Amino acid sequence: MLTGKIFISHASRHIGRHGAKGELESHREETFIDDIIQKSHIEKELLSHLNGIKTVFDGGAGCGRFSILLAKHGCKVTHFDILQPMIDKARELAKKEGVLDKIVFVKGALENLRDYKDNAFDMVISFDTPVSYTYPNQERVIGELIRICRKRIMISVSSRLGYLPYLANPIQKNQFILDTTCDDPFVKWCIDNKENAVEAFHFNKNAVMKLWNDGLMGGDNEISEYENGGVPWCITYTFMPNELLVKIMKDTKQRSDFLEFCHCYDSNPFVCGMGKDNLFAQGEL
């Protein structure tokens, strides 16, 4: 039985502090190919569904990747996130982009949206799986996001089918690193530990079946680590390559064509899209 919520960033697990999270996340698209693909897909979906949209609630908005984009397209955006460093970075970037006056920054948890009235926003979005981090309240959170939405909702959540292959892949994010010389501590960690990860790897059927059956990544061990002052990977509920891609991404024309193709491919309802990790859903009210 889970006793509390843990909100720990992926990067924080490796650098041991929250302070740098906003800075790291703001450069994530310069670092990992799968992130580039995912963000490109979401951006295309957002920009093609802005008709009639004036107000937006961005839940788990991070460093402002989409709230700033929407503000630049004339929307009034509520940027909602649980981590102050992310909000601080988003505010910095919004000021740089000249849209600070179009964004309201709010620190809070998605489990508590009672301050917002029914149908408060034309559009509600929540991307990069913050909903998945609200376990065991994920269904209630989705219900609340729908409640405050007047017209259109778009969310992405962690895909169980997309994450299962991670448990059979010792190098995981290594294959998606775009710039191996960057200063991102997580990139350096992945590269430095690649050989050890391969040598120490063994396929754990029990772990795979556990994820397959209950959809949870993390649990008692993470709670214990957190309560002892550590910074584990956040508990995540998952809803039910390499040199060639780097070459494509570094060629402007190939990159543009490839991302256009990814959008077409990932838009197919039978594909666990946006690269590999997330399921995307949108609805009209």
N, C-alpha and C positions, 0 to 999 in steps of 0.2 A: 504494500500500500504506500503510495507516494504521500509524503507529509508536507511538501512545500514546492514552490516553483523555483527553478534555477534558470537564471537568464545569463548565460555565459556565451561569449562569442567564439566562433571557430578560431579566430586568430588569437584570442586571449588564452586559449588552452596552451598555446605554444610560447607566448611571450610573457605570460604571467601577470598581465595588468590590463585594465580596461582603457587606460588613458590614450593608447595609440590606436584604438580600434577605428575611430572615425577616419583618421589619416590613412590607415591601411585599406579600409573598405572603399575609400574614395578613389583608390588606384587599382581596385581589383580587376577592372576591365582591361587594364594594361598588363595584367599578370597571367591570367588563365583563359585559355581558349573557350572552355565550356561556359565561363561567365560571360564572355563576349557574345556567344551564340544565344544564351538565355536572355540577356538584356536586350539584344537586338529584336528578338521575337516579341517581347513584352512591349517595347517601344512602338513597333509597327501596329500591334493590336490597339494600344492606347490611342495613338494618333488617328487611327481610322474609326474611332468610336467617340469622338468629341462633340458630335452634333448635339446641340441642346444642353451641353454641360457647362455650368458656370461655377459650381462649388464642388470641391473634392475633399474627401477624407482619405489620407494615406496612412494606413495602420501598419506600424513597424517600418517607418519610412527611412530609417537608417541615415545615411549622409546626404540624402536628398536626390538620389539619381532620378526619380520619377516626379517627385513633388516640384523640383526646380524646372524640369521639362514642362510640366503642365502649367506652371506659373508663367513660363515664357510664352505659352500659347493662350494666355489670357485668363486662365482659371484662378479662382481664389481657393487656396489650398490650406487645409489643416494638416500639418506635419506632426504625426503622433509617434513617439518612440519611447522606449523604456530606459535607454542609456543616454545620460547627459553628454558624454563625449561625441556621440553620433549627432545629437542635436546641435552641439556647438560647431561641429564641422559643417553640417548642413547650413547653418546660419552664415558661416563664413563664405561658403560657396554661393549661397543665394545673394549675398551682398555683392560678390564679385560679378555675378551674372545680371545684376541690376533688378532683381525681383524680390528683394527683401520685404517690400511693402505688400506683396501679394500672398505671403505665406505667414500663417499663425503657427508658432512652434509650441507643442504641448508635450510634457513629459508624463508618461503614464503607461499602464499595462492594459493590454487588449481584453483581459478578463473583466475590466471595470470601465464600461462605457456609459454608465448611468447618467452622466452629466449631459449626454446628447439626446435630444428629442427624437421621436420617430420621424423618419423621412427628412432628416436634417440636411442631407447632402445629395446633390444631383448624382454624383458618382462616389462609390466607395471602392478603394483598391487596397490590396495587401499582398505584396510580392516578396519573393525570396524566403518563403516558408515561415514567417513569424507565427502564423496560425498553428503550424505543426509544433511549435515550441510551447504552446499553451496547454499541453496534455496535463491532466485528464479533462480539461474543459474545452477541447477543440470544437465540439459540436455546438456548445452554447455560445462560444465566441463567434462562430460562423453565423449563428442565429442573430446575434447582436449586430454584426456587420450588416446583415440584411435589414434589420429593424431600422437602422439609422440612414438607410439608403432610400432615395426617392425614385431613381430612374435606372441606374446601371451599376452593376457590381462586377469587379474583376479580382480574382485572387489566384495565387499559386501556392501549392502545398507540396511537401515532400512526397515523392512517389515511392511506394514500397517496392514495386517491380524495378524501378530505376535504381534503387539503392542496394538491392540484393547482390548484384555483381561486384559491389565493393568488397564483399566478404570473400570473394574468390580472386581478388586482385591485390597483391601486396604493395604495388607502387601507386595505386590510386591516382592522386592528383598529379603525379610526376608527368604523366603522358599528356597533360593539358597545359604545361608551363610554356608560356610564350617567350618570356625573356628570362633565361637562366642567370643573367648577370644583375638582375634587379636587387634592390635592398630589402625586399619584403622578407621578414624573419621566417615566415612560414615556407616560402620558396626555398630558402637556404636549408631549413630543417628537412624538407622533402628530399632535396638533393643529397645532403650529407647522410641521411639515413636510408637511402635507396638500397644500397647493397645489403645492409643489415636486415632490412625489411624483407628482401627476397630470400635471404639465407634462413631467416628465422620463421618464414611463413609455413603454415600448415593449414589445410582446409578443415574448418571446424563445422561439421554438419549440424551439430546441436545449435550453434550460434545462428546459422542460416535458417534453420527451421524455427527458431525462436522469433526471428525477425519476420519470417513468412507468416507465422501464426498470430503474433500479437502486434506486429507493426512498430514495436518500440526499439529505439536505439538509445541505450542507457537505462539506468534504473538505480538500484540500491548502491552500487559502487560509486556512481556519480554523486548521489546524495551524501554518502559518507565522506567523499573527498571534499565536497563543498562545505560540509559542516565542520571539517577539520582545517578550514582556511585555504583549501586549494581552489583551482579554477578549471574544473572539468569541462568537457564538451557538454553543451546543454542537452537535456533529455528531449528527444524528438519523437513525435509520432508520425509515421510514414503512411500516408493514405494510399488505400488499395487502388589509325588514330594518330597520330603523333608527329613524325617529321613532315609528313605530307601536309597536315593541318597547319603546322608552323609556317611552312613555305607559302601556303595559301594566304594565311593571315598577314604575312609580311609583304604581299603583293597587293597593291591597292585595288586593282581591277578584279583579281581573283577573289579577294576578300569580300568585296561588294556583291559579286555574283554568288558566292558561296552562302552569304548570309540571306540573300533573297531566296535561294533554294531551301535553306534550312527553315525559313518561315513557311514556305509551301509544304514541306515535308512534315514539320512539327504541327502544322494546323490540322493534319489528318486526325480524326477522333480515335483512331486505333493505334496511335503512336504515343508513347510516353515521351512527350516532346521537350523542346527547349534544350536540346543537347542530351541530357540523360537523367537529371536529378528530380525535376519537378513536374507536377501535373497542373495544367492551367485551366481555369474555368471562368466563364463570364455569363451574366444573366441580365435580363431586362425585367423591370418591375412595372 
